[in-house]
Amino acid sequence: MKQHRLKRLYWILLILCGVSLAVGLAIYALGQNMNVYLTPAQLAEHQPEAGRVFRMGGMVKKGSFKRTANGLDVIFVLTDHAHDITVKYTGILPTLFKEGQGIVAQGKLNQQGIFLADQVLAKHDEKYMPPLQ
């Protein structure tokens, strides 16, 4: 093989190795940051390791919403109509949050099996209309 062709082959192999390394690192980083949500039934099947942050989705059970005296702490039950789990959240809830509404909460389980939410996201259907002022 001629010298200039061999040199070109080395450059092509070096570029392919670099691109492969970059793609591999990108896939690894995306896998580490992936945060899918579980339903209460899936949570009942297998408990995540202690302290692991994950998302949980379901419906707010009717009649379960309670606000504490300070006004920012709320406790409610999240259900998928098969299993229920108690959720505790401190903060301002989204405008669309109400009983019977679908939500996704991000947080972790404590030792008593209560989900301590850091973030609550209210879900709505495709016919969403903002409230009239």
N, C-alpha and C positions, 0 to 999 in steps of 0.2 A: 504494500500500500504506500502511496506517495505521502511525503511528510505533511503537506498542507491538508490532505484529506484526513490524515490521522489527527491532526491538530483540531480540525473542524469537528470530528467525531467526539473528541474529548470535551469540547465546548458544549456540544449538544447534550452529552451525558451529564455534564455539570449543571446545565440549565434544567434538565428533567429532574435531577435529584433535588435541586433547590425548590422547584415548583411542587414536587411531591412532599417535601418537608413542610412547605407553607400550607398546603392543603391539609395535611395531617394535623398540624398544630391548630388550624382553624376549626376542623371537625372536633378535635379534643376540647377546645375552648367552648364551642357551642354545646357540646354534651355536658360539660360541667355547669353551664348556666341554664340548661333546660329546666323549666319549672311547670310541669303539667299538673292538673288538679285531680284530686281523688274525690269520690263520692263517699258518704258515710258508710255505705255497704262495703266498698272497697277497703275502707279504713278498718272496718270490723274484721275483714279477712286477714289482713296483714298490717301490723303496726309498724310505722317507720321508726328508725332508731331515734333515741332520745335527743332532743335539741335540734333535730333536722327541720329546716324551714321548708314548708310545702304549701300548696294551695288546695283548698277544699271547696267543692261546689255543691249546691243543693237549693232547696226551698226553705224559706223562713217559716217555721211551723206557726200556724195561727194560734194566738193566745199565749205564746211563749215569750214575747218581748217584754223585758223589764229594764227600766232605767234606774240607776242608783241615785242617792241623794245629791251627789255633786253634779249630776247632769251629763257628765262625759262618759261614765262607765255604763255599758249596756251588756246585758246577758240575754241570749236568745237561743233557741234550739234550731239547728239546721237538719233537715231531713231529706231523704230521697224516697220516702214512703215505704222503705224497707227497714232502715235503721235511722236512729237519731243520735246527734251529738250536740253537747252544750258548747256554745261559743261565747267567749268573753272578749269584749273590745273596748278600748279606751280611745276616744276621739270623736270627731264629727262624722256622722254617717252621711252617705250620699243622699241626694234629694230623692232619688227613686226608691230608696230603701223602705220597705213596708212588709207587713206580715203577708205570707202567701206569694211573695216575690222571689224570683231566683237571684242568688248572689254567688260570688266567688270570694272567699276570704283567704288571706295569706297569713301564715303564722306557724305555730308549733304546738304540740301536745304537751301538757304538763303531767306530773306523776299521777294525778287523779283522773286523767282522761278528758280533761277540759281543754278545748282548743283555744289557745290564746292568740287572737288575731292581731296583727300589726296593721293590716290594710283590709278594707272591705270594699268590694266593687259590686255595684248593683247591675243586674242584667235586665235588658228589655227586649221586646220583640221588634220586628221590623216596622211596626206601625207606631213607633214612638212619637209622641207629640209633646213638646215642652209645656209645662204648666203655664196657664195664662196669668199675667201679672195684673 
